[in-house]
């Protein structure tokens, strides 16, 4: 099996069910290995003392990743932190981190902000998501 893919899975803490379902899809996919660098709600970074401290923590988490995976539901357009994560991925590194947008199960509308910044957009299907990650790492 190839080395694990380092992923930052951006998501809204208010919509963590989508994050949990995505993790389940990835965990169950055969011959696919990854390491999750995202910031789940139970992570101590969640309680950072300031917005700058949280921004800096996300930057450090994202530094080692191959791909940033963003849930592309409409709510992402209005999320300050998802917008900051896009900014970090696209602007804060010498080489921008590729963004894979995942349209959540059953969603008809996609965040315009995520759509405009994604290097690839896939629908809620394990093989599409894994293929998208692999293609962005070539």
JOWO-V533235 format. One record per backbone hydrogen bond with DSSP energy under -1.0 kcal/mol. NH is the residue of the N-H (numbers start at 1). CO is the residue of the C=O. If there is no record, write none. Layout:
NH:CO ; NH:CO
This chain:
5:33 ; 7:35 ; 8:67 ; 10:69 ; 15:12 ; 18:15 ; 20:16 ; 21:17 ; 22:18 ; 23:19 ; 24:20 ; 25:21 ; 26:22 ; 27:23 ; 28:24 ; 29:26 ; 35:5 ; 37:7 ; 43:40 ; 46:43 ; 47:44 ; 48:45 ; 54:50 ; 55:51 ; 56:52 ; 57:53 ; 58:54 ; 59:55 ; 60:56 ; 61:57 ; 62:58 ; 63:59 ; 65:62 ; 66:6 ; 67:6 ; 68:98 ; 69:8 ; 70:100 ; 71:10 ; 72:102 ; 76:73 ; 77:74 ; 78:75 ; 79:76 ; 83:79 ; 84:80 ; 85:81 ; 86:82 ; 87:83 ; 88:84 ; 89:85 ; 90:86 ; 91:87 ; 92:88 ; 97:89 ; 100:68 ; 101:120 ; 102:70 ; 103:122 ; 107:104 ; 111:72 ; 115:111 ; 116:112 ; 118:114 ; 119:99 ; 120:99 ; 122:101 ; 125:123 ; 129:125 ; 130:126 ; 131:127 ; 132:128 ; 133:129 ; 134:130 ; 135:131 ; 136:132
